[in-house]
Amino acid sequence: MKGRDIVTHCFRRGRLPAVMLLVAAAASRGGCGVVAFPVRTTSAAVKVVPVAGDVVAAPLDVTADVID
């Protein structure tokens, strides 16, 4: 099967819930770093601000640590 045929085959005959469950299971196993990445990126960008950067970034760092 070609790549596109595999994708459309998953949507046929009610296979979408099974595919979504598989994707959700895979994301929950190794997705913590992926979920924390935007928070860490935002924290790093905010730290560049001279005066208030560290104050604003502190809760973001704690949030990213909790996610991990």
Buried (B, 14 or more C-beta within 10 A) or exposed (E): EEEEEEEEEBEEEEEEEEEEEEEEEEEEEEEEEEEBEEBBEBBEEBBEEEEEBEEBBEEBBEBBEEBE
